[in-house]
Amino acid sequence: MSEKEISKGEFRSVSQAVGGINAMINESCKDKDALTLVKYISEDEREEKLLANQQVIKTPIVRNGKQATVGYASEVWKGWS
């Protein structure tokens, strides 16, 4: 997310496509403080904290219409022909 941050609308769309906000959290990110904050904050506040700390979101985020993946998923992408 260093080049261009994800917008709130795009975040919600991707989140819905991948099965929720928790599926977007990168458990092995370098920023352990932000990861802890995002993981243990209330569900109501998690979206805003993830948008404010996008270094915790799995990358790459790849979209194909209404479908999306987070993280490396080449087998899924091959099926998107």
C-alpha positions in Angstrom: 0.0 0.0 0.0 3.0 2.3 -0.2 2.0 3.7 -3.6 -1.7 4.2 -3.4 -3.9 3.6 -0.4 -7.2 1.7 -0.7 -10.3 3.8 -0.5 -13.1 3.0 2.0 -15.5 1.8 -0.8 -12.8 -0.4 -2.4 -11.9 -1.8 1.0 -15.5 -2.7 1.8 -15.9 -4.3 -1.7 -12.8 -6.4 -1.3 -13.6 -7.3 2.3 -17.0 -8.6 1.2 -15.4 -10.6 -1.7 -12.8 -12.3 0.5 -15.0 -13.2 3.4 -14.6 -10.3 5.8 -12.2 -7.9 7.4 -10.3 -10.6 9.3 -9.3 -12.3 6.0 -7.5 -9.1 5.0 -5.2 -8.9 8.0 -1.6 -9.8 7.4 -0.6 -11.8 10.5 3.1 -11.6 9.4 3.3 -7.9 8.7 6.4 -6.0 10.1 4.4 -3.5 12.1 3.5 -5.7 15.1 2.1 -2.8 17.2 -0.4 -1.9 14.5 -1.2 -5.6 14.0 -2.0 -6.0 17.7 -4.1 -2.8 17.7 -6.1 -4.0 14.7 -6.6 -7.6 15.9 -7.8 -6.7 19.4 -9.9 -3.7 18.8 -13.7 -4.0 18.8 -15.3 -5.1 15.6 -17.0 -1.8 15.2 -13.7 0.1 15.1 -11.6 -2.4 13.1 -12.5 -1.1 9.6 -11.4 2.5 10.5 -8.2 1.3 12.2 -7.3 -0.9 9.2 -7.9 2.0 6.8 -5.6 4.1 9.0 -3.0 1.4 9.2 -2.9 -0.1 5.8 0.5 -1.6 6.3 -1.4 -4.4 8.1 -3.5 -5.4 5.0 -2.4 -8.4 3.0 -1.1 -7.6 -0.5 -1.4 -7.9 -3.3 -5.1 -7.1 -3.6 -6.2 -8.3 -7.0 -9.7 -7.7 -8.4 -11.6 -9.3 -11.2 -15.0 -7.7 -11.4 -16.8 -8.5 -8.1 -14.2 -11.2 -7.2 -11.1 -10.4 -5.3 -8.1 -12.0 -3.5 -5.7 -10.7 -0.9 -2.2 -12.1 -0.7 -0.6 -14.2 -3.4 -3.2 -16.5 -5.0 -1.9 -17.5 -8.4 -4.1 -20.6 -8.7 -7.2 -18.5 -8.1 -6.1 -15.9 -10.7 -5.5 -18.6 -13.3 -9.2 -19.6 -13.0 -10.3 -16.1 -13.7 -9.9 -16.3 -17.5 
